[in-house]
């Protein structure tokens, strides 16, 4: 089968697995912004930021490491088993430590102790499911991967439990005695985190056949080699989580206490509108990472890497334009006008996440040449940029500084990865064409947002103009690969 069709198939399925559940949970944004004040929503945003940060620590690069060693080692079962046992041990250690020192840790993080106790269980279940999900991706079980991810939200009820606990329980409690027993007044934020514990626990149960069938073998020598590969990936992951989440945490710490949570809340709500680009880039990354490794031994892998990068940029620019043009319709997802204060940062965040997606494409050079330390270095530089801009400018400009910091961080990482990649694993990317698409997309987006925001039809013309141009440039090549079997 045409490898590009295979890539598209798996990216599409992973996209369903990633985008659909998050889009369903995205439906909770109207609920949250209607029921909660900006300050309470700021608390929820902070907790989710910590979840992302700790998820990276608890997986410590083992997902990417399993991909790499699975393609290199003859004893593939031992690779999976060693990684699984490593994650199980470290996750149990984290769970016990967090329970014992709950009060101290929650105080240090400026979280409610009960909130922290709940998210610890979410983190535990998420961590031990990392290798089973990676195993499904390695074996191209994208359908099963997608089904479990979607069940996680749809049937179980990360979405359903939120709706039940926040909307129905308060009204049904007087009609049903057993509901009255579980109802607690002023417990709405806690109900959200309880629903996530149940969600993560169900995911673990759905993946339990993996643990039952696994032949548990731990190879210390193999583990040391895997950790040597994984640690730079962990550093890179930590740097990424700093870029993605630390802005909300720093807003909480650096702004005056009386406005900090509300500023985190309005920024977090409008950040959700940039999620369309994030979801696209995430789905694509899930499909492209196995493609990088499996395609590295083919006749002309560099040509393939350049090609998929070009089409990623084309699609990413389209998403940027679409969201910016229709932003005044999409913002209606947020049910409280007070949150619109941060709407102006959405185009900046969209562009930032496009840069991040391009960076993921460019990162192929250090992953397939086993130079993962460069990934750690590049990401660390991005994290330093994030920290510096946020710490210096948040007290002056608030969340606007955070959005600019995100763009500067991801933009610098993208450019640095390209420069180093041309030195160690040179790929001839179609730079002129990529520059045309990018400049056109940014120009059209800026005009739509700042000059023609009231005239949506002009923005629609911009979108069609961009698509017609892209199709005229790529028509011959695109038809060639679509016909290829």
N, C-alpha and C positions, 0 to 999 in steps of 0.2 A: 504493500500500500504506500502511496505517496506520503513521505514523512511529514510534509506540511499539512496534509489532510489529517494525519494522525495527531499532530500537534493541535490543530484546530479542534478536533473532536474532543481530546482530553481537556483542552482549555475551556471549551464550551461546557463540558460536564462539570469540571471543577468550578467553573463560573456559576453554574446552577447551585452547586454545593455550597459555594461561598456567598454568592450574591443573593440568592433567594432567601436563605435564612436571615441574612442581615437586613434584607429589604423588609421581611416580615417583622423583624425586631425594630426596623426603622419606623414601622407603623406605631410603635410605642412612643415615638417622639411627640406626636400630638397629645397623647395621653399624659405623658410626663410634664410637658410644658403647660398643659391645662390644669393639672392637679397640683403641681408643685410650684413654689415660688422660685425666682431665679437663684436664691441662696440655697434652697434645698436641692435644686437641680445641680448646683455647683458641687454639693456633697456627693451626689451620684456620679458626676463626671470625674471627681477626684478618685473615687474608689475604682472606677473602670480604668483610670490611668495607672493606678498601682497594679491592677490585674495584668495589664499588658507588660509592665516592667518586670514583675515577678515571674510571669510565664516564660520570659526569655531566660531568666536565671535558672529556673528549674528544668528547662530543656537543654541548657548549656551546649547548644550546637550539635546535639546528637542526631537530629533529623537529617541535616545535610551530610553529616559524617556517615550515616548509614547508607545514604545514596552513593557516596563515593566508594566506600569499602565493599559494598555489595557488588559493584561492577569490577572490582579489582581482585577480590578474594575468591579462592576456589570453594572454601567452606562458608557458603553464604548463610547457612543456618546458624553458625557460630557467631557471625557478625550481628545478626538480629538478636540472638539470645544474650550476648554480652552487653549490647546496648540496652536491652530491656531490663536486665538485672541491675545495671548501673543506675538507670532512671528510677526503678522501684526503690532501691536502697536510699538514694538521695532524697526522693520524695517523702518517704516515711520519716527520714531524719528531720526534714523541714516541718512536717506535720507535728511531730512530737515537740520539737523546739518551740514552734509557734504556740502550741497549747500551753506549754509551761510558762512562757514569757509573754503571754498575751497582753497583759496590762502595759508592760514596758514598751513593747513594739508598737502598740496602737497609739500610745502617747507620743512616741517619737515621730510617727507618721501623721499626727494630728487627725486621727480617726477615732470614731466611737469603738470601744473595745468589743462590743457585740458584733458590729459591722465587720471588724477584722476577723473575728472568730468564724463568721460565715464565709468570707472570701478565702480563708485558708483552705476550706474544704473544696471550694471551686478550683483553686490552684492545684490542689493535690490530685483531683480527678483529671484535670486537664493535662497535667504533667505525665501521668502514667499512660495516657492515651496517645502520646506523641509518636511512639514507635509503631504501635498498631496502625495508625493512620499513614505513617511513612511506608509501612510494609504494603498497604493497599496501593499506594501510589507507585511503588517500585514495580509491582506486579500488574500495573495498568488496570487495576480493579476500580476504575473511576466511577462506574455506576454504583457499586456498593458503597464507595466512599461518599458519593453524593446522597444516597438514600439515608445513610446514618446521620450525615450532617443535617439533612432536611428534617428527618424524624426528630432530631434533637430539639428543633424549634417548633415544628408544626404539631406533631402528635404529643410530644411531651410539653411542652407547654411552657417553654420559656415565654412564648407569646401568650398562650392560653392561661397559664397560671397568673401572669401579670394582670390580664384582663379580669380574671375571676377574683383574685385577692384584692385588687384595687377598686374594682367597680361593683362586682356582684356581692361579695362577702358582706360589705357594710349594709347592703339593702336586704339581703336574704337572711341575715343572722337572726332576725326576730321571727322568721317563719319556720326555721329548723333549729332544734335544740342543739344538735351536734355542731352546727356552724357557729352558734352562739358561744360554744365552749372554746372554739379555736380563734374566735375573733378577739383582737386586741386593739383598743383605740390608740390613735396616734402612732401606728406601727407601719405606716405605708412604705417608708424607705426600706425598712427591714424585710417587708414582704417581697420587694424586688430582689434582694440578695438571696432570700430563701428560694425563690423560683430558679435562680441560677444554680444553686446547690443541687436541686432536684434535676435540673437539666444536665449538668455535668455528670451526676451520678448515673442517670439513664444512659448517657453515651458510653460510660464505662461498661455497663451491663450489655449493651449491644455489641461491644468489642470483646467481651469476655471469651468467646470461642478462640480468639487469638492466644490468650493466656493459657487456655486449657490444652491447646494443641502444641504449644511451644516446647521444644526440647531444651530444658534449662541447662546451658553450659556456659561457664564463665572462663574466658581465656585471659589471664592477667597480661600476658605479653601483647595480645591483640588489643586489649583495653587501653594499654599505655599508648599504643600507636594511634588508636582512635581519639584518645584525649589530646594527643599532640596536634592532631588535625582539628579537633573540635574547639579547643580553647581560643584560637584566633577567631573562629566563627562566633563563639560566645561573646568575645569582646566587641565584634562587629554588631552582634545582636543587641548588646547593651547600649552601644552607641546609637543604634537605630531607635531603640525604645526611648532613649533620652530625647532624640529628635522628635519622636512622635508624641510623647506624653509629658515630658518634663515642663513644657511651657505651662500646662494647667497647674502643675504642682508649684512651680515658681510664682505664678500669679497669686496663688494662695498665700505664699510665704512673703512675697515682696510688696504686695499692695497693703494699704491700711486694713486692719481687721474688719472694720465696719462695711467695707465694700468688696473685700477679697472674694468671698464665696459667690456673690452676685455676679462679679466680673467673670469668674470661672464658669458660672452657669450660662451667661449669654454667649460667651466665646464657645463653650462646648456645644451649645445648641446649633449655632451657625456653622460650626465645624462639621456637623452632620451633613450639611449640604454639599460639602466637598467629598463626601463619602462615595459619590458616583465614580469619581476618578480612582479613589483608593480601592474600591471593589474590583474595578476593571484591572488595575495593576496587580492586585492580589491574586485574582483568578488566573491571570496570565502567568504570574510567577510560579504558581503551583503546576501549571502545565509545562512551562519552559525549563524548569530546573532538571527534571528527568531527561528532557530532550537534549539539553546541553551535554550531559554525560553519555547518553546512549549514542549521540550523533558524532562524538568526538573522534571516533575511529573510522568514520566514513571517508570517502574519496576527497571531498572538498567541503569540510565542515565550516570553514571561514565564510564561504559564500552563503551558506544557510544561515549563519548567525547574523550576517549583515542584512539579509533579506527579512528575517523575522523582526529585527529591530526597526527597519523602515516601516513595516506595516503596523507595528505597535505605535509608532509616532503618529501615523496617519489616523488611526482609530482614537488615540489619546487626544489629539487636537480636535477631532469631532466632538468628543465628550466635553472638552473644555468649552467649546463654542455653544453647544446645546444647553448646558447648565447656565452659562452666563446669559444667554439670550432669554431663557425662560425662568430666570431666577425669581421674578416677582410672582410667578405661579407656584414654583416649587417651595417658596418660603411659607406658603399657606400651611405646609405640614406643621410648622411651628405655630401653636395655638394662642400665643400671647405676644402682643406687640412689643412688650418690654425686651424681648429677646432679639428683636430686629436691630438693636444697637450695634451688633457686630456683623451685620450683613455685608458691609464693605470689604471685609477680609476674605470673603469666599473666593473671588477670582484669584487672589494671591495664593490661597491654599490649594486651589485646583492646579495652578501652574506648578506649585511646589511638588505636588504628588505626581504630576506628569514627569518632572525631573527625576523623581525617585524611581518611577517605572522604567525610564530610560537607563538609569544607573543599574537596575537589575539586569537589563539586557547586556550592558557593557561589562558587567561583572563576570561574564563567562571566562575571560582570560585568566583570572587568578584561581577560579574554581577548578578548571580542567588541567591546569599546570601545577596544581598543589601549592600555590603561593597564597594560601588563605591569610597569611599574616598581612598581606597588602590590603585585604578586605578590612581587617581590623584597624589598620592604620588610617585608611580612607574614612571609615565610619567614625573613628575617634576624632579626626579632624573636623568632620561634620558636627560631632557632639560638642567640640570646643567652640565652634562657631555659634551653635545654638545657645550654649551656656553664656558665652560672652555677650551676645546681643540681648538676650533676655535679662541677664543680671544688670547690664548697664542701662537698658532703655525701658524695661517694664515700669519702673517707678515714674518715668516721664510720660510714656505713651500707652501703658496698659497692654491690652491684648493685641493692639496693632503691631507692637514690637514683636510679639510672639509669632504672628503670621509672617512678618518680614524675616524673622530668624529662621523659620521653617524653610522658606524659599531660598535664603542664602545658604543654608546648610545642605539641602538636597542639590542645589545648583552647583555648589563647589564640589560635592562628592561626584556628581556626574562628570564634570570637566576633568577632575583629577583622575578618575578611573579611565576615561578615554585617553588621556595623555600617557599614563603608565602602561595601559594596554597596548598602545601603539609601539611601545618599546619592547615589551616582553612577548606579545602575541599579536602581531599586527594584523588587523582586519580592515579591509577597504570598505568603509561605510560610505554610502552615497551622501556625503556631507552637504553638497550644494542643494540637492533636492530636499534633504531634511531641514536645512536652513530656510528654504522657501516656505515649506509647510508650517514651520514653527513661527516664523515672523508673520506670516499671513494670519495664522490662528490668533496670535497675541494681539495683532493690530485690530482684527475684526472684533475680538472680545472686548478690547478697550473701548472701541467706538460704540459697541452695543451697550456697554455698562455705563459709560460716562456721558455719551452724547445722545444716543438714540434709545434710551431705556424705556421711554414712553411709546416709542414706535417699534413694536415688536416685529412688525412685518419687515422692517429693514434688517433686523437681525436674522430673520428667516432667509432673506435674500443672501446674506453673508454665508449662512450655512450651505445653501444650495450652490453658491459660487465656489466655495471651498471644495465641496464634493465633486462638482463637475471638473474642476482643475485637477484634483487628485486622480479621478478616473481617467481623464485624458492622458495623464502622465504614465499611469500604471496599467492601462487596459491590456496591452499586449502581453505583458509579463503575467498579470493576474489570470488571464484566460489560459495561458500556457500551463500554469501550475494547477489550475482547477480541472483541466482536462486530463492531466497526467495521472496515471493509475499506478 
